Structures are given as structure tokens and as C-alpha cells.
């Protein structure tokens, strides 16, 4: 229960964080980021039995999306979490936020088929053993072709992790962390050159989606126990291919072997 309360307090305490927005050091297409239609850092799914699970599997993605699949009115409990001070009420509000996440999963591209069905986390029991988070905790917008589009880049992910999401990762303290999406993967690796998924996947074999801890940035390793295992996988977006599902199969077999 303590870890759950710590997560709730984390999102409440950081609700007003806007360090990635209107920041002259963080730009995309020469534009500073604007807050999207959901205000504040957004929790992703944290199963009610995650902290007691044997495997403690955490998927770390890029940032929350925005648009019709994440309407602001559904995320009203997040604002209420910030305002509420009574622990029992905060726990009830947190359950509402988890229901928003659960109901959203089938609408988020290939999220369900890649992360849940392919890994075998599609049952209620298994779903409650895992968690998801983002390296950048807020959704953001910039203008493109007279429309607002989702915004993120290496600087925004680094900024959020340095100032905010590192503390969430410490609380989650996974035993297995799976970086999903080429942006998240590159933000986690301690190298100076961008590495494509195709290059990473050029290595095959039963343990080929595991990342040697020495290749992970120290600031990430410092948040975690020394025996944590790191993995990479593609992404749930509309460009999901059979290689992403192959990533899932290889990781699943290694973790559960």
C-alpha cells in the first residue's frame, strides 16, 4: 500500500509541473511546446498487484498521446487528485484514473494486441501484475499544417526524466523494464548517435532484445536495483509491424523461461 500511496502523492505533488512547456530550450519545428488537452503529468496503468508481483514488469513509453482518444473530461479525476487531501478519497480517485487507462487501451492503436495479447497480459489477473509509464509524463502540442499535433523529442524526454519521471521510476522500482519506441530507447541508451530499430534487431537469438546494463544511461540505472533487466521493443502506433510482435515473443520467452 505504501508504494501505491507514494505514486499517488507523486502525481499530486507534480500536477503543476510545466517545465517542458514554453521552454526556449525545448522546441519542435522551431516551436516551443504547448500543454495539450490533458493538464499535468499523466499516470499510465499500474496494476493493483504490481508492487507485490514476482516479475515487476514495467513498460516505459514515450509520452501520453492527445486528441479524441484521450478527452480531457475523462481525465478530470487527475485534477481532483491534486485538490483532494484525504488519503481515502485520493485512493478512490486513483481507482477512477486507472479505469480511464483501462477503458482507453482498446482505442490506443495496437496497444492491446502488442502489449497485452502478445505478452499474455490480457486477463484481469495478469494485467494487474504489470505497469506502464512514460519517460515524458505530459502530453504536448505544436502546430503542424494548421493543426495541433503530439510533440516530443530527446530534449523533452531528458528534461522530464531529469526533473520528474526519474522519481516515479524509483518508486515503481521494476525488476524488468521494457523501453518501447525508438525515441524512448535512444533516450535510455548512453550513446551519442541515433540507433534505428532495424540496427538493434540485426542481432538475433533468444536474448537479443535484452540491453546490457552498461549501455543504459547511468541516471536511469541509478534509479533502479543493480539486478534489473533492460529490454527494448517497438511501438504500439499505427506503424506497428510483425517485428514488434517478434520483439514481444522474444522478451516474453526470456522473462518467463
N, C-alpha and C positions, 0 to 999 in steps of 0.2 A: 504493500500500500504506500510505503514511504516514497518509492521511486515514482509512482503514479502521481502523488501529490507534488513531487519535485517537477515533473513535466508540466503539470497544470500551472504551478507557480511560475515556471519559466515563460510560458506563453502569455500569462497575465502580466508579468513584470516587463516583458519586452514588446507589449502590444503597440506602444507608441514609437518604436524604433523606425526611423525613416532614413537611415544613414546611406542607403543606396540611391535615394531619390534626390533629384535636383542637386546632384553631386557633380561638380565640374570634372572630377577625375574619372567618372563612370559615364561613358557615352556609347551610343549605338547609332550608326548613320549620322554622326555629328550631333546627336540629340541626347540631352540628359534624360534619365528615366523618370517617368511619372507613375504614381501609385495606380494600380488597376482597380477593378470594381470590387475587390475584397480588401479591406484595410487591415494592415498588421500582418505579422508572421503567421502563417497558417500551419496548423498541425496536420500531418497525414495520419494514416491509420496506425494505431498502436494497439495490438490485440490485448484483451484484458488479462491474458495469461502469459504475455510476452516476457515479463520480468522473471517469471518462475520457470520458463521453458528451458529445456536442456541445450538446445541449439542456439537460441537467441539470434535469429537471423534478421538482419536489418538491410533493407534496400535503400540506398541513397541515390536520389534522382537529382534533377537539375533545379527547377523551381516550380511553384504551382502555376498551372495554366490559368487562363482567364477567358471570359466570354460566356456564351449561353450555357455551357456545361458546368459553370461554377457561378451561378447567380448570387448576387450579394445578399439577397433576402434569406437564402438558405444558411448563410454564414453569420447571421445576426447573433447566434449564441457566442461567437468569438468575442464580440463587443461586450456581451453580458458577462462573460468570464472575467474580463478586465474590470468591470464595475463591481462585481459581487465580491464580498469579503468573507462570507460564511463558508467554511470548508464543505459542509454537507451540500449546500446549494451549488458550489463550484463543481463538486463531483457529479451532480445531476446535469449541469450544463456541459461538462466534458462528455458525458454519455450522448448528449444531443449532437455534439460535434463529431463524434465517432459515427453516429448514424448518418450524418451528412456525407462523410467519407465513404461509408459502405454503400449507400444508395448511389453515389456518384461513379463508383468503379465501373459498372457496366457501360457507362456513357463516355468513358475516357479512352477512346481509341481501342487499342489491343491490350489494354491494361489487364483485364480479367484473363484473357486467353494466354498471355505471356507469363505474368507474374503469379497467377493463381492456378489456372488449369494445368499449365505445363509443369509447374513445380509440385502439383498435388496439394495446393493450399486452398482448394475450392470449397472444402467443407467448413462448417462453422468451427469445429474443434481445431482444425489446422490453421485457419485464418487467425484465430485468437492467440496463436503462438508466435506470430511474426509482427514486424513493424515496417513502416515506410517513413522516410524523412527526405528532406531536400537540403542540398548544400546552400542554396539561396532560399530563404524561407518565405519571401514575399513574392507575389505576382506583380509584374511591372509592365508598363506600356510605353511604346514610342509610336510615332506616326509613320505610316508607310502607305503611299498611294491614297492619301486622304482617309486612311483608316488606322485605328489603334491596333497594334499587334503585340503579342507577347515579347518581352525583352529580357535578355540576359546575355552575359559574356563572361570571360575569365575574370575581369576586374570585379564584376558584381558578385560572383561566387566567392572570390577571395575575400572581398570586403565583408560579406555576410559571415563567412566562416571565422574570420579573424575577430569580428566584433560580437557575434551572436551564436551562430549554429554550432560552433565548437563546444559551447557549454551544454547544448542539447545532446550532442553526441556523447559527451562524458556521462550524462545521466542515463542515456539509453544503453551504453556500455555493451555493445553486441559482441558475440563470440565469432560471428560470421557477418561480414559486411560486403554487400554486393553493389558496386558502383554501376549505375545504369545510365547509358547515354554517353556519347563520345566527349561531350563537354565536361560532364562530371568526372569521367575517367581521366581526362587530361588535367583537370584541376586537382586531382588527387595524386598524380604522378610527379615525382621530383625531377623533372627534366625541363629543358628549355625549348625543345622542338615539339611541335604538334605531332601526335601519333594517331594515325587512322585506325579504325576498327579492322579494316582488311589487313593491315600490317600486324596488328596484335594477333589476329586469327591465323596468321601464317604458321604459327606454332600449333600443332595438333597433338592429340593424346588425351588420356583420361584426366590429367590435372592441368590442362592447357589454359583454363580460364582463371586459374589462381594467379595472383600477383605476389611476387616476392616482397615481403615487408620492406626490404632495403630500397625498393623502388617507390615506396609511398612517402609523401612529404612528412617530415618529422613532426610538423604541427598537428597532423592527423594522428600519427602513431602515438604522440604524447597524450592524446585524449583517451587512449584505449589500453587494455591489458596487453602485455607483450606476446601472448599466445593467440591473439586474434588472427583469423584467416581472412585475406582480402581476395575478392573476385571481381571480374568485370562481365557485363552483359550489354547487349544492345538496348534499344529503347522501345517503348510501347506506342510511339507515334504512328501515324498513318503509313510511314515508310517501312514498317516492320517487315522483315524478310525471314526466310527459313533459317538463316544463320543466327538470328536472335533466339529462335526456339532451340537450335542446337546448343547455343550457349547455356540455356536453361537446363537442358538434359545433362550436359557435362558437369555443371555445378551441382545439380541435384545428386547425381551418382557419387560425386566425391564427398559431399557433406554427409550423405546417408550410407556410405559404404562401411 
